[in-house]
Amino acid sequence: MARLLVAVLAVGAVLAGSEVAQAAFPGKNGRIAFVREGEERGIWLVRQAGGGELRLTGAEDYRPMWSPDGTRIVFQRFHGRRSDIHVMDAAGSHVRRLTRRGGYHPSWSPDGTRIVFGSTRDGDGDIFVMDAHGRDETKLTRNRTEELKPVWSPDGSAIAFVSRQEGNVDIYLMAPDGSGLRRLTRHRSSDRDPAWSPDGTRLVFASNRRGRNQDLYVIGADRSGLERLTHNSGLDWAPAWSPNGERIVFTRARYWLEQQGLVVLDLDDRERVRIAISPASELEPDWQPRHDASANRTSGS
């Protein structure tokens, strides 16, 4: 839990040959990958309506993110006090370590050929990109402040990330080569945990704009249409959009450091459903884009 709190506050099979996984947004909703803490620590899968839970890993793993074709999961695994980026297939097998100098908060490019991630290897936390095999690492940011939670836009034209380079914790956008930096949110509070809508027109994010509590908001990629989605007296964070664009899954806790669980929000009627209930905290969900092959590998939704 201590490592998780620091992260919060600071903020298929493996590719074969030259075959490239292709993105298909929007898609059908598959299973939800998430982190469970406690005695059953590791990355798990659950159906979108709850039930059918499947444990994939048994290590100190965080931040699972599905590949665009729904066949692989990239994640960060702690080795002592430092984490590195790993990848596995949708069934939890063929685990491969991609970085060895530190890495956190990985996210796929929409064509599945590259991974963007954060690392403190050079002192301050910066954003890096590498290919899906862990090669050809390139540093994208060079600021004297830690930058977190990079996520690639569905069309591949932008990367959203969290930074406090202008004082407040806000969300920024940049091109995949690190150019064209622009500030998306501008508020005296802390805005974090950005996640793109499947059509790339909006981002959902977490913010404490209403005081001590933290809620979810949505904003257009052009900074238009800011809207508050949740009204929680505690903490809502780590949102992820469903591939069909109709729902958002996120982590909810009534108060800081209390047990955390997964909630699915229907964007049409605003109905909320709690899923994957256990005595342990469950957090950092990500929704699988479901296609014929990926659906077969995870035995349904």
Buried (B, 14 or more C-beta within 10 A) or exposed (E): EEEBEEBBEBBBEBBEEEEEBEBBBBBBBBBBBBBBBEEBBBBBBBBBEBEBBBEBBEEBBBBBBBBBBBBBBBBBBBEEEBBBBBBBBBBBEEBBEBBEEBBBBBBBBBBBBBBBBBBBBEEBBBBBBBBBEBEEBBEBBEBEBBBBBBBBBBEBBBBBBBBBBEEBBBBBBBBBEBEEBEBBBEBEBBBBBBBBBBEBBBBBBBBBBEEEBBBBBBBBBEEEEEEEBBEBEBBBBBBBBBBBBBBBBBBBBEEBEEBBBBBBBEBEEEEBBEBBEBEBBBBBBBBBBBBEEBBEBBEEB
